[in-house]
């Protein structure tokens, strides 16, 4: 039997969640906070995988059940982190509560701060026709239903998730219709005032844009597959039918579409690379506008911190073509391998980014089938499907 303190913690979880959500960077709309806090997230996510160890992202998890360990389960599902509900290529039904498992997430309910920002940016109003793509547990859709005051629609590719989530949504009285279909192959018939995509794409599918009404808004994460280089596309259709928007480098972003995954990290080359003094010390991760530009202008490249790479602070760029660069945090040395001198190319991007005014938000032009991001003179790129 849990003690009084544990029971108090369990009962207080939704209220503590609302307070924590209000403190998240950029979250400010009390109606959005109230809508997310009013949804019984623990009932939509009765089982979840708790990350183990201090390294992030992790591949080691413990399966929690809300009936078996209420305190730990509530702390997890009402945290500000994403909540993992499925591991890749592993049937959750076959896992034992309390057991530990290794794998990468295949399905997750996104972090609460990210969901709040999505609802804020969309400016949802009563009566709006709302569509969520990649609905997973239906948590965001349930909050949107409270804001619109009408039934909303969610699309999820995993049929088992749809079946489970449909019953749980009905159980909490959420007016959400879930459909089992791949959102990348098209969205439900009809037109929509607000569309939220809860997974990242390299470019916005034309089928999504065609369903957006004049005055409507669409929000999605644009990703090159490089973790941490998130950008949010917020697109609006004006009264004449024209589309325009902004692409903003963000702290948070949704994960890539199911099956897409992150760019891989190839093994370190066995032979020595070319070493020089860097012209540029690695900018802080808070210089998000620069890192987003690197991700798009140096395709197939990602960054990570490798404790085994000549020191704990070493910054590493890797490319899918085998190119690699290790850069000391103060820029004293950079060692490069492979066909592309990655850090020299990144230094060039930094010069272009600086000349353009060091933008963290970019104009997003959508004309016909062309999607172009413009940061200023000499700094622009197109978005395409790989």
C-alpha contacts under 8 A as a table, 3 or more apart, distances in Angstrom:
res1	aa1	res2	aa2	distance
2	X	6	X	5.87
2	X	7	X	6.35
3	X	6	X	5.38
3	X	7	X	6.35
4	X	7	X	5.12
4	X	8	X	6.04
5	X	8	X	5.04
5	X	9	X	6.17
6	X	9	X	4.99
6	X	10	X	6.24
6	X	71	X	6.26
7	X	10	X	5.04
7	X	11	X	6.18
7	X	71	X	7.49
8	X	11	X	5.19
8	X	12	X	5.98
9	X	12	X	5.15
9	X	13	X	6.11
9	X	71	X	6.70
10	X	13	X	5.43
10	X	70	X	6.57
10	X	71	X	5.34
10	X	74	X	6.28
10	X	75	X	7.95
11	X	14	X	7.48
12	X	15	X	5.51
12	X	16	X	6.11
13	X	16	X	5.12
13	X	17	X	5.94
13	X	74	X	6.39
13	X	75	X	6.98
13	X	78	X	6.56
14	X	17	X	4.87
14	X	18	X	6.40
14	X	37	X	6.09
14	X	38	X	7.81
14	X	78	X	6.76
15	X	18	X	5.23
15	X	19	X	6.56
15	X	37	X	7.38
16	X	19	X	5.17
16	X	20	X	6.16
17	X	20	X	5.12
17	X	21	X	6.00
17	X	37	X	6.80
17	X	78	X	5.66
17	X	79	X	6.82
17	X	80	X	7.98
18	X	21	X	5.07
18	X	22	X	6.22
18	X	33	X	6.31
18	X	34	X	7.12
18	X	36	X	7.98
18	X	37	X	5.58
19	X	22	X	5.24
19	X	23	X	6.60
20	X	23	X	5.20
20	X	24	X	6.65
20	X	80	X	7.57
21	X	24	X	5.27
21	X	27	X	7.11
21	X	33	X	6.82
21	X	80	X	7.15
21	X	112	X	6.90
21	X	113	X	6.24
22	X	27	X	5.87
22	X	28	X	6.36
22	X	30	X	7.85
22	X	33	X	6.77
23	X	27	X	7.03
24	X	27	X	5.61
24	X	113	X	6.00
25	X	113	X	7.70
26	X	117	X	7.08
27	X	113	X	6.85
27	X	116	X	6.46
27	X	117	X	6.18
27	X	120	X	7.91
28	X	33	X	7.94
29	X	32	X	5.43
29	X	33	X	6.38
29	X	120	X	6.73
30	X	33	X	5.01
30	X	34	X	6.00
31	X	34	X	5.08
31	X	35	X	6.11
31	X	147	X	7.84
32	X	35	X	5.09
32	X	36	X	6.29
32	X	116	X	6.32
32	X	119	X	6.66
32	X	120	X	6.78
32	X	143	X	7.92
32	X	147	X	7.66
33	X	36	X	5.36
33	X	37	X	6.08
33	X	116	X	6.83
34	X	37	X	5.09
34	X	38	X	5.94
35	X	38	X	5.22
35	X	39	X	6.80
35	X	143	X	5.07
35	X	144	X	7.49
35	X	146	X	6.18
35	X	147	X	6.75
36	X	39	X	5.65
36	X	116	X	7.56
36	X	140	X	7.49
36	X	143	X	5.19
37	X	40	X	7.56
38	X	143	X	7.68
39	X	139	X	7.30
39	X	142	X	6.78
39	X	143	X	6.41
39	X	172	X	7.93
40	X	43	X	5.56
40	X	44	X	6.77
40	X	172	X	7.10
41	X	44	X	5.06
41	X	45	X	6.11
41	X	77	X	6.72
41	X	78	X	7.31
41	X	139	X	6.71
42	X	45	X	5.06
42	X	46	X	5.70
42	X	66	X	7.19
42	X	73	X	7.74
42	X	74	X	6.51
42	X	77	X	6.14
42	X	78	X	7.68
43	X	46	X	5.41
43	X	168	X	6.77
43	X	172	X	7.62
44	X	137	X	6.23
44	X	138	X	7.60
44	X	139	X	7.02
44	X	165	X	6.72
44	X	168	X	5.57
44	X	169	X	6.76
45	X	48	X	6.57
45	X	77	X	7.29
45	X	85	X	7.44
45	X	137	X	6.96
46	X	65	X	5.97
46	X	66	X	5.37
46	X	67	X	7.88
47	X	63	X	6.96
47	X	64	X	5.56
47	X	65	X	4.56
47	X	66	X	6.34
47	X	73	X	7.79
47	X	85	X	6.83
48	X	63	X	5.82
48	X	64	X	5.41
48	X	65	X	6.80
48	X	73	X	7.54
48	X	76	X	7.94
48	X	77	X	7.67
48	X	83	X	6.61
48	X	84	X	5.78
48	X	85	X	4.85
48	X	86	X	7.78
49	X	61	X	5.61
49	X	62	X	5.40
49	X	63	X	4.53
49	X	64	X	6.02
49	X	83	X	7.20
49	X	84	X	5.42
49	X	85	X	6.11
49	X	86	X	7.66
50	X	61	X	5.32
50	X	62	X	5.04
50	X	63	X	6.19
50	X	64	X	6.68
50	X	76	X	6.91
50	X	83	X	7.99
50	X	84	X	7.62
51	X	58	X	6.51
51	X	59	X	7.74
51	X	60	X	6.18
51	X	61	X	4.67
51	X	62	X	6.62
52	X	58	X	7.11
52	X	60	X	5.55
52	X	61	X	5.35
52	X	62	X	6.93
53	X	58	X	7.38
53	X	60	X	7.52
54	X	58	X	7.98
55	X	58	X	5.80
58	X	61	X	7.84
58	X	104	X	7.79
59	X	102	X	5.36
59	X	103	X	4.95
59	X	104	X	5.45
60	X	100	X	7.02
60	X	101	X	5.80
60	X	102	X	4.59
60	X	103	X	6.53
61	X	100	X	5.41
61	X	101	X	5.22
61	X	102	X	6.27
61	X	103	X	7.92
62	X	97	X	7.84
62	X	98	X	5.84
62	X	99	X	5.55
62	X	100	X	4.37
62	X	101	X	6.32
63	X	95	X	7.61
63	X	96	X	7.12
63	X	97	X	5.21
63	X	98	X	5.19
63	X	99	X	5.83
63	X	100	X	6.60
63	X	101	X	7.83
64	X	68	X	7.49
64	X	69	X	6.92
64	X	72	X	7.53
64	X	73	X	5.97
64	X	97	X	5.78
64	X	98	X	5.92
65	X	68	X	5.27
65	X	69	X	6.10
65	X	70	X	7.40
65	X	73	X	6.31
65	X	97	X	6.31
65	X	98	X	7.97
66	X	69	X	5.61
66	X	70	X	4.83
66	X	73	X	5.27
66	X	74	X	7.18
67	X	70	X	5.89
68	X	97	X	7.95
69	X	72	X	5.74
69	X	73	X	6.01
70	X	73	X	5.12
70	X	74	X	5.91
71	X	74	X	5.31
71	X	75	X	6.13
72	X	75	X	5.12
72	X	76	X	6.25
73	X	76	X	5.16
73	X	77	X	6.25
74	X	77	X	5.32
74	X	78	X	5.78
75	X	78	X	5.49
75	X	79	X	5.89
76	X	79	X	5.27
76	X	81	X	7.96
76	X	83	X	7.13
77	X	83	X	6.14
79	X	82	X	7.96
79	X	111	X	7.97
79	X	112	X	7.65
80	X	111	X	5.36
80	X	112	X	5.23
80	X	113	X	6.42
81	X	110	X	7.25
81	X	111	X	4.55
81	X	112	X	6.86
82	X	108	X	6.36
82	X	109	X	5.58
82	X	110	X	4.41
82	X	111	X	4.03
82	X	112	X	7.29
83	X	108	X	5.29
83	X	109	X	5.06
83	X	110	X	6.50
83	X	111	X	7.13
84	X	87	X	7.61
84	X	105	X	6.21
84	X	106	X	7.86
84	X	107	X	6.09
84	X	108	X	4.15
84	X	109	X	6.44
85	X	105	X	7.72
85	X	106	X	7.88
85	X	107	X	5.71
85	X	108	X	5.36
85	X	109	X	7.49
86	X	90	X	7.48
86	X	91	X	7.74
86	X	92	X	6.27
86	X	105	X	5.98
86	X	106	X	5.35
86	X	107	X	4.99
86	X	108	X	6.89
87	X	90	X	5.61
87	X	91	X	7.72
87	X	92	X	7.44
87	X	103	X	5.87
87	X	104	X	5.60
87	X	105	X	4.43
87	X	106	X	4.83
87	X	107	X	6.88
88	X	103	X	6.38
88	X	104	X	5.69
88	X	105	X	5.70
88	X	106	X	4.56
89	X	106	X	7.88
91	X	94	X	5.61
91	X	95	X	7.16
92	X	95	X	5.29
95	X	99	X	7.11
96	X	99	X	5.29
105	X	108	X	6.91
106	X	258	X	6.79
107	X	136	X	6.82
107	X	258	X	7.85
108	X	136	X	6.89
109	X	136	X	6.58
109	X	137	X	6.57
109	X	139	X	7.41
110	X	114	X	6.85
110	X	115	X	6.75
110	X	198	X	7.63
110	X	254	X	6.85
111	X	114	X	5.47
111	X	115	X	6.49
112	X	115	X	5.07
112	X	116	X	6.13
113	X	116	X	5.11
113	X	117	X	6.27
114	X	117	X	5.18
114	X	118	X	6.28
114	X	252	X	6.09
114	X	253	X	6.92
114	X	254	X	7.99
115	X	118	X	5.06
115	X	119	X	6.40
115	X	140	X	6.70
116	X	119	X	5.26
116	X	120	X	6.14
117	X	120	X	4.99
117	X	121	X	6.01
118	X	121	X	5.27
118	X	122	X	6.24
118	X	196	X	7.10
118	X	219	X	6.84
119	X	122	X	5.27
119	X	123	X	6.45
119	X	124	X	6.64
119	X	144	X	7.51
120	X	123	X	5.35
120	X	124	X	7.39
121	X	219	X	7.62
121	X	234	X	7.59
122	X	194	X	6.41
122	X	195	X	7.92
122	X	196	X	7.91
122	X	217	X	5.88
122	X	218	X	6.95
122	X	219	X	6.98
124	X	128	X	6.65
124	X	144	X	7.68
124	X	147	X	6.70
124	X	148	X	6.74
124	X	194	X	7.12
125	X	128	X	5.71
125	X	147	X	6.61
125	X	148	X	5.68
126	X	147	X	6.18
126	X	148	X	4.04
126	X	149	X	5.73
126	X	150	X	7.79
127	X	148	X	5.01
127	X	149	X	6.20
127	X	150	X	6.24
128	X	148	X	5.57
128	X	150	X	7.82
128	X	192	X	7.81
128	X	193	X	5.71
128	X	194	X	6.97
129	X	148	X	7.69
129	X	152	X	6.55
129	X	191	X	7.82
129	X	192	X	5.16
129	X	193	X	5.13
129	X	194	X	6.41
130	X	144	X	7.33
130	X	148	X	7.82
130	X	152	X	5.25
130	X	153	X	6.41
130	X	192	X	6.06
130	X	193	X	6.15
130	X	194	X	4.92
130	X	195	X	5.95
130	X	196	X	7.98
131	X	141	X	7.83
131	X	152	X	6.26
131	X	153	X	4.97
131	X	154	X	5.71
131	X	155	X	7.74
131	X	192	X	6.72
131	X	194	X	6.37
131	X	195	X	4.83
131	X	196	X	6.35
132	X	135	X	5.80
132	X	140	X	7.84
132	X	141	X	6.45
132	X	153	X	6.38
132	X	154	X	4.61
132	X	155	X	6.18
132	X	195	X	5.86
132	X	196	X	4.84
132	X	197	X	5.73
132	X	198	X	7.00
133	X	154	X	6.00
133	X	155	X	4.96
133	X	156	X	6.64
133	X	183	X	6.04
133	X	195	X	7.56
133	X	196	X	6.22
133	X	197	X	4.54
133	X	198	X	5.90
133	X	199	X	7.62
134	X	154	X	7.21
134	X	155	X	5.61
134	X	156	X	4.78
134	X	157	X	7.07
134	X	183	X	7.11
134	X	197	X	6.29
134	X	198	X	5.19
134	X	199	X	6.22
135	X	138	X	5.05
135	X	139	X	7.58
135	X	140	X	7.30
135	X	141	X	7.06
135	X	154	X	5.33
135	X	155	X	5.61
135	X	156	X	5.27
135	X	178	X	7.88
135	X	198	X	6.65
136	X	139	X	7.88
136	X	156	X	5.92
136	X	158	X	7.97
136	X	161	X	6.40
136	X	162	X	7.29
136	X	165	X	7.64
137	X	161	X	6.94
137	X	162	X	7.69
137	X	165	X	5.34
138	X	141	X	5.16
138	X	142	X	6.06
138	X	154	X	6.96
138	X	165	X	6.48
138	X	169	X	7.27
138	X	176	X	7.69
138	X	178	X	7.77
139	X	142	X	5.15
139	X	143	X	6.50
140	X	143	X	5.20
140	X	144	X	6.19
141	X	144	X	4.90
141	X	145	X	6.11
141	X	152	X	6.62
141	X	153	X	7.18
141	X	154	X	6.45
141	X	176	X	6.55
142	X	145	X	5.13
142	X	146	X	6.64
142	X	152	X	7.99
142	X	169	X	7.53
142	X	174	X	5.50
142	X	175	X	6.93
142	X	176	X	6.28
143	X	146	X	5.24
143	X	147	X	6.57
144	X	147	X	4.99
144	X	148	X	6.11
144	X	152	X	7.20
145	X	148	X	5.20
145	X	149	X	5.70
145	X	150	X	5.81
145	X	151	X	5.93
145	X	152	X	5.66
145	X	174	X	7.01
145	X	175	X	6.09
145	X	176	X	6.82
146	X	149	X	5.35
146	X	150	X	7.57
146	X	174	X	7.98
148	X	151	X	7.85
148	X	152	X	8.00
150	X	175	X	6.93
151	X	175	X	4.85
151	X	176	X	5.51
151	X	177	X	7.00
152	X	175	X	6.67
152	X	176	X	5.09
152	X	177	X	6.22
153	X	176	X	5.78
153	X	177	X	4.79
153	X	178	X	5.86
153	X	179	X	7.54
154	X	176	X	7.07
154	X	177	X	6.16
154	X	178	X	4.72
154	X	179	X	6.24
155	X	178	X	5.76
155	X	179	X	4.90
155	X	180	X	6.04
155	X	181	X	6.17
155	X	182	X	7.42
155	X	183	X	6.56
155	X	187	X	7.80
156	X	159	X	7.34
156	X	161	X	7.56
156	X	162	X	6.44
156	X	178	X	7.21
156	X	179	X	6.29
156	X	180	X	5.20
156	X	181	X	5.77
156	X	182	X	6.58
156	X	183	X	7.26
157	X	162	X	7.99
157	X	180	X	5.33
157	X	181	X	4.63
157	X	182	X	4.60
157	X	183	X	7.12
158	X	161	X	5.37
158	X	162	X	6.38
158	X	180	X	6.51
158	X	181	X	7.60
159	X	162	X	5.00
159	X	163	X	6.18
159	X	180	X	5.40
159	X	181	X	7.89
160	X	163	X	5.13
160	X	164	X	6.21
161	X	164	X	5.20
161	X	165	X	5.83
162	X	165	X	5.16
162	X	166	X	5.85
162	X	178	X	6.33
162	X	179	X	6.91
162	X	180	X	6.13
163	X	166	X	5.37
163	X	167	X	6.76
164	X	167	X	5.65
164	X	168	X	6.52
165	X	168	X	5.05
165	X	169	X	5.94
166	X	169	X	5.23
166	X	170	X	6.25
166	X	177	X	7.60
166	X	178	X	6.47
167	X	170	X	5.17
167	X	171	X	6.16
168	X	171	X	4.84
168	X	172	X	6.55
169	X	172	X	5.40
169	X	173	X	6.26
169	X	174	X	5.25
169	X	175	X	7.61
169	X	176	X	6.99
170	X	173	X	4.98
170	X	174	X	5.90
170	X	175	X	7.49
171	X	174	X	7.72
182	X	185	X	5.56
182	X	186	X	7.06
183	X	186	X	5.21
183	X	187	X	5.61
184	X	187	X	7.80
184	X	205	X	6.98
186	X	207	X	5.72
186	X	208	X	7.11
187	X	207	X	6.89
187	X	208	X	6.56
187	X	211	X	7.88
190	X	211	X	6.83
191	X	211	X	4.74
191	X	212	X	5.87
191	X	213	X	6.08
192	X	195	X	6.70
192	X	211	X	6.02
192	X	212	X	5.22
192	X	213	X	5.93
192	X	216	X	7.09
193	X	212	X	6.20
193	X	213	X	5.76
193	X	215	X	7.24
193	X	216	X	4.44
193	X	217	X	6.45
194	X	212	X	7.35
194	X	216	X	5.65
194	X	217	X	5.03
194	X	218	X	5.81
195	X	212	X	7.62
195	X	217	X	6.46
195	X	218	X	4.64
195	X	219	X	6.42
196	X	218	X	5.92
196	X	219	X	5.11
196	X	220	X	6.21
197	X	200	X	7.49
197	X	218	X	7.90
197	X	219	X	6.31
197	X	220	X	4.91
197	X	221	X	7.50
198	X	220	X	6.82
198	X	221	X	7.77
198	X	254	X	6.07
199	X	220	X	7.12
199	X	221	X	6.63
199	X	254	X	4.88
199	X	255	X	5.39
199	X	256	X	5.46
199	X	257	X	5.38
200	X	220	X	6.51
200	X	221	X	4.56
200	X	222	X	5.40
200	X	223	X	5.78
200	X	253	X	7.47
200	X	254	X	5.36
200	X	255	X	5.45
200	X	256	X	4.31
200	X	257	X	5.80
201	X	204	X	6.60
201	X	220	X	7.65
201	X	221	X	6.45
201	X	222	X	5.17
201	X	223	X	5.83
201	X	224	X	7.97
201	X	256	X	6.16
201	X	257	X	6.56
202	X	222	X	5.35
202	X	223	X	5.26
202	X	224	X	5.84
202	X	383	X	6.60
202	X	384	X	6.53
202	X	385	X	6.03
202	X	386	X	7.74
203	X	222	X	6.46
203	X	371	X	7.60
203	X	383	X	5.23
203	X	384	X	5.45
203	X	385	X	6.06
204	X	208	X	7.15
204	X	209	X	7.52
204	X	220	X	7.98
204	X	222	X	8.00
205	X	208	X	5.57
205	X	209	X	6.92
206	X	209	X	5.16
206	X	210	X	6.22
206	X	369	X	7.34
207	X	210	X	5.29
207	X	211	X	6.72
208	X	211	X	5.60
208	X	212	X	7.03
209	X	212	X	5.45
209	X	218	X	7.90
212	X	216	X	5.66
212	X	217	X	7.09
212	X	218	X	7.48
212	X	237	X	7.00
213	X	216	X	5.06
213	X	237	X	6.73
213	X	241	X	7.91
214	X	236	X	7.93
214	X	237	X	4.98
214	X	238	X	5.17
214	X	239	X	4.98
214	X	240	X	7.15
214	X	241	X	5.71
215	X	236	X	6.59
215	X	237	X	5.40
215	X	238	X	5.23
215	X	239	X	6.13
216	X	236	X	5.72
216	X	237	X	5.67
216	X	238	X	7.68
217	X	234	X	7.06
217	X	235	X	5.65
217	X	236	X	4.54
217	X	237	X	6.77
218	X	233	X	7.91
218	X	234	X	5.82
218	X	235	X	5.16
218	X	236	X	6.48
219	X	232	X	7.04
219	X	233	X	5.67
219	X	234	X	4.64
219	X	235	X	6.45
220	X	232	X	5.87
220	X	233	X	5.43
220	X	234	X	6.85
221	X	230	X	6.73
221	X	231	X	5.72
221	X	232	X	4.59
221	X	233	X	6.04
221	X	253	X	5.80
221	X	254	X	5.91
222	X	230	X	6.55
222	X	231	X	5.29
222	X	232	X	5.95
222	X	233	X	6.45
223	X	226	X	6.89
223	X	229	X	7.00
223	X	230	X	5.81
223	X	231	X	6.67
223	X	256	X	7.07
224	X	229	X	7.77
224	X	295	X	6.11
224	X	296	X	6.53
224	X	299	X	7.44
224	X	300	X	7.46
225	X	256	X	6.93
225	X	261	X	6.86
225	X	262	X	4.60
225	X	263	X	5.19
225	X	300	X	7.81
225	X	302	X	7.67
226	X	229	X	5.86
226	X	262	X	6.09
226	X	263	X	5.92
226	X	295	X	6.75
226	X	301	X	6.86
226	X	302	X	4.71
226	X	303	X	7.08
227	X	230	X	7.32
227	X	262	X	6.71
227	X	302	X	7.10
227	X	303	X	7.69
228	X	251	X	7.59
228	X	252	X	7.76
228	X	253	X	7.90
229	X	249	X	7.40
229	X	250	X	7.81
229	X	288	X	6.96
229	X	291	X	5.97
229	X	292	X	5.11
229	X	295	X	6.81
230	X	249	X	5.95
230	X	250	X	5.63
230	X	251	X	7.06
230	X	252	X	6.55
230	X	253	X	5.23
230	X	254	X	7.97
230	X	292	X	6.79
231	X	247	X	6.07
231	X	248	X	5.16
231	X	249	X	4.29
231	X	250	X	5.45
231	X	253	X	6.92
231	X	292	X	6.93
232	X	246	X	7.87
232	X	247	X	5.40
232	X	248	X	5.14
232	X	249	X	6.46
232	X	250	X	6.63
232	X	253	X	7.24
233	X	245	X	6.97
233	X	246	X	5.82
233	X	247	X	4.52
233	X	248	X	6.65
233	X	364	X	7.77
234	X	245	X	5.45
234	X	246	X	5.56
234	X	247	X	6.60
235	X	243	X	6.73
235	X	244	X	5.64
235	X	245	X	4.23
235	X	246	X	6.73
236	X	243	X	5.73
236	X	244	X	5.73
236	X	245	X	6.02
237	X	240	X	7.88
237	X	241	X	5.60
237	X	242	X	5.45
237	X	243	X	4.53
237	X	244	X	6.71
238	X	241	X	5.31
238	X	242	X	5.54
238	X	243	X	6.56
239	X	242	X	7.49
243	X	365	X	7.44
243	X	366	X	5.86
243	X	367	X	7.37
244	X	364	X	6.15
244	X	365	X	5.41
244	X	366	X	5.98
245	X	363	X	6.40
245	X	364	X	4.88
245	X	365	X	6.61
246	X	361	X	6.68
246	X	362	X	5.65
246	X	363	X	4.81
246	X	364	X	4.80
247	X	361	X	5.71
247	X	362	X	5.03
247	X	363	X	6.27
247	X	364	X	5.87
247	X	373	X	7.27
248	X	289	X	7.67
248	X	360	X	6.02
248	X	361	X	4.21
248	X	362	X	6.15
249	X	288	X	5.46
249	X	289	X	5.35
249	X	292	X	6.46
249	X	360	X	5.48
249	X	361	X	6.21
250	X	253	X	6.89
250	X	288	X	6.80
251	X	288	X	7.79
255	X	261	X	7.83
256	X	259	X	7.95
256	X	260	X	5.86
256	X	261	X	5.81
256	X	262	X	7.19
257	X	260	X	5.44
257	X	261	X	7.21
258	X	261	X	7.07
263	X	300	X	6.92
263	X	301	X	7.46
263	X	302	X	6.74
263	X	320	X	7.33
264	X	320	X	6.90
265	X	318	X	6.48
265	X	319	X	7.77
265	X	320	X	7.70
266	X	318	X	7.13
266	X	319	X	7.79
266	X	320	X	7.21
266	X	322	X	6.76
268	X	324	X	7.82
269	X	272	X	7.39
269	X	337	X	7.45
272	X	337	X	7.70
273	X	335	X	5.72
273	X	336	X	5.27
273	X	337	X	4.85
274	X	335	X	5.31
274	X	336	X	5.36
274	X	337	X	6.69
275	X	333	X	6.64
275	X	334	X	5.54
275	X	335	X	4.21
275	X	336	X	6.57
276	X	333	X	5.61
276	X	334	X	5.51
276	X	335	X	6.56
277	X	331	X	6.71
277	X	332	X	5.38
277	X	333	X	4.54
277	X	334	X	6.00
278	X	281	X	6.58
278	X	327	X	7.63
278	X	331	X	5.02
278	X	332	X	6.14
278	X	333	X	5.69
278	X	334	X	5.63
279	X	331	X	7.12
279	X	347	X	7.07
280	X	283	X	7.98
280	X	331	X	5.97
280	X	347	X	6.20
281	X	327	X	7.62
281	X	328	X	7.38
281	X	329	X	6.09
281	X	330	X	5.19
281	X	331	X	3.97
281	X	332	X	7.69
282	X	315	X	7.36
282	X	327	X	7.14
282	X	328	X	7.77
282	X	329	X	5.97
282	X	330	X	7.28
282	X	331	X	6.74
283	X	286	X	7.99
283	X	287	X	6.42
284	X	287	X	5.56
285	X	288	X	6.12
285	X	291	X	7.53
287	X	290	X	5.71
287	X	291	X	6.74
287	X	360	X	7.73
288	X	291	X	5.13
288	X	292	X	6.06
288	X	360	X	6.39
289	X	292	X	5.28
289	X	293	X	6.32
289	X	358	X	7.02
289	X	359	X	5.72
289	X	360	X	3.94
289	X	361	X	6.92
290	X	293	X	5.11
290	X	294	X	6.27
290	X	349	X	7.78
290	X	350	X	6.57
290	X	353	X	6.49
290	X	358	X	7.22
290	X	359	X	7.71
290	X	360	X	7.41
291	X	294	X	4.95
291	X	295	X	6.20
292	X	295	X	5.10
292	X	296	X	6.50
293	X	296	X	5.31
293	X	297	X	5.90
293	X	349	X	7.23
293	X	353	X	7.68
294	X	297	X	5.20
294	X	298	X	5.52
294	X	346	X	6.35
294	X	349	X	6.45
295	X	298	X	5.58
295	X	299	X	6.16
295	X	300	X	7.59
295	X	301	X	6.32
295	X	302	X	6.97
296	X	299	X	5.63
296	X	381	X	7.23
297	X	349	X	7.54
297	X	381	X	7.14
298	X	301	X	6.01
298	X	345	X	7.71
298	X	346	X	7.78
300	X	319	X	5.46
300	X	320	X	5.48
300	X	321	X	7.76
301	X	317	X	6.68
301	X	318	X	5.56
301	X	319	X	4.36
301	X	320	X	6.65
302	X	317	X	5.71
302	X	318	X	5.64
302	X	319	X	6.61
303	X	315	X	7.19
303	X	316	X	5.60
303	X	317	X	4.49
303	X	318	X	6.45
304	X	315	X	6.28
304	X	316	X	5.40
304	X	317	X	6.60
305	X	312	X	7.70
305	X	313	X	6.85
305	X	314	X	6.14
305	X	315	X	5.08
305	X	316	X	5.91
306	X	309	X	5.30
306	X	312	X	6.86
306	X	313	X	7.71
306	X	314	X	6.45
306	X	315	X	6.96
306	X	316	X	6.72
307	X	310	X	7.46
307	X	311	X	5.97
307	X	312	X	4.32
307	X	313	X	6.96
307	X	314	X	7.13
308	X	311	X	6.43
308	X	312	X	6.92
309	X	312	X	7.25
309	X	314	X	6.23
309	X	316	X	7.98
309	X	326	X	7.36
310	X	314	X	6.57
311	X	314	X	5.59
313	X	328	X	7.16
313	X	329	X	6.26
314	X	326	X	6.44
314	X	327	X	5.87
314	X	328	X	5.13
314	X	329	X	6.06
315	X	326	X	5.79
315	X	327	X	5.18
315	X	328	X	6.44
315	X	329	X	6.67
316	X	324	X	7.21
316	X	325	X	5.60
316	X	326	X	4.61
316	X	327	X	6.28
317	X	324	X	5.58
317	X	325	X	5.11
317	X	326	X	6.65
317	X	342	X	6.95
317	X	343	X	7.58
318	X	322	X	7.07
318	X	323	X	5.82
318	X	324	X	4.43
318	X	325	X	6.56
318	X	342	X	7.85
319	X	322	X	5.51
319	X	323	X	4.95
319	X	324	X	6.19
320	X	323	X	7.15
321	X	338	X	7.71
321	X	339	X	7.54
322	X	337	X	7.74
322	X	338	X	5.64
322	X	339	X	7.39
323	X	336	X	7.44
323	X	337	X	5.41
323	X	338	X	4.03
323	X	339	X	5.78
323	X	340	X	5.56
323	X	341	X	7.16
323	X	342	X	6.85
324	X	336	X	5.61
324	X	337	X	5.05
324	X	338	X	6.31
324	X	340	X	7.89
324	X	341	X	7.64
324	X	342	X	6.51
325	X	334	X	6.71
325	X	335	X	5.49
325	X	336	X	4.30
325	X	337	X	6.36
325	X	341	X	7.38
325	X	342	X	5.99
325	X	343	X	6.15
326	X	334	X	5.51
326	X	335	X	5.23
326	X	336	X	6.58
327	X	331	X	6.26
327	X	333	X	6.13
327	X	334	X	4.42
327	X	335	X	6.68
327	X	343	X	7.74
328	X	331	X	5.03
328	X	332	X	6.02
328	X	333	X	5.59
328	X	334	X	6.35
329	X	332	X	7.72
331	X	334	X	6.86
334	X	343	X	7.60
336	X	341	X	5.90
336	X	342	X	6.98
336	X	343	X	7.43
337	X	340	X	7.47
337	X	341	X	6.99
338	X	341	X	7.18
340	X	345	X	7.99
341	X	344	X	5.48
341	X	345	X	6.26
342	X	345	X	5.14
342	X	346	X	6.13
343	X	346	X	4.75
343	X	347	X	6.03
344	X	347	X	5.05
344	X	348	X	6.45
345	X	348	X	5.10
345	X	349	X	6.42
346	X	349	X	4.93
346	X	350	X	6.18
347	X	350	X	5.01
347	X	351	X	6.36
348	X	351	X	5.13
348	X	352	X	6.39
349	X	352	X	5.11
349	X	353	X	5.98
350	X	353	X	4.92
350	X	354	X	5.98
351	X	354	X	5.13
351	X	355	X	6.14
352	X	355	X	5.12
352	X	356	X	6.20
352	X	378	X	6.37
352	X	379	X	6.17
353	X	356	X	5.13
353	X	357	X	6.59
353	X	358	X	5.19
353	X	359	X	7.11
353	X	375	X	7.84
353	X	379	X	6.50
354	X	357	X	5.22
354	X	358	X	4.68
355	X	358	X	7.12
355	X	377	X	7.56
356	X	359	X	6.99
356	X	375	X	6.43
356	X	376	X	4.79
356	X	377	X	5.58
356	X	378	X	6.98
356	X	379	X	6.56
357	X	376	X	7.42
359	X	362	X	6.71
359	X	375	X	6.27
361	X	375	X	7.39
362	X	373	X	6.21
362	X	374	X	5.55
362	X	375	X	4.84
363	X	373	X	5.75
363	X	374	X	5.09
363	X	375	X	6.44
364	X	371	X	7.13
364	X	372	X	5.87
364	X	373	X	4.76
364	X	374	X	6.47
365	X	370	X	7.90
365	X	371	X	5.72
365	X	372	X	5.14
365	X	373	X	6.39
365	X	374	X	7.81
366	X	369	X	7.31
366	X	370	X	5.76
366	X	371	X	4.61
366	X	372	X	6.55
367	X	370	X	5.27
367	X	371	X	6.62
370	X	382	X	7.47
370	X	383	X	7.76
371	X	382	X	5.72
371	X	383	X	5.44
371	X	384	X	7.47
372	X	380	X	7.16
372	X	381	X	5.82
372	X	382	X	4.32
372	X	383	X	6.13
373	X	380	X	5.39
373	X	381	X	5.36
373	X	382	X	6.01
373	X	383	X	7.48
374	X	379	X	6.30
374	X	380	X	4.39
374	X	381	X	6.81
375	X	379	X	5.30
375	X	380	X	5.79
376	X	379	X	5.43
376	X	380	X	7.11
377	X	380	X	7.96
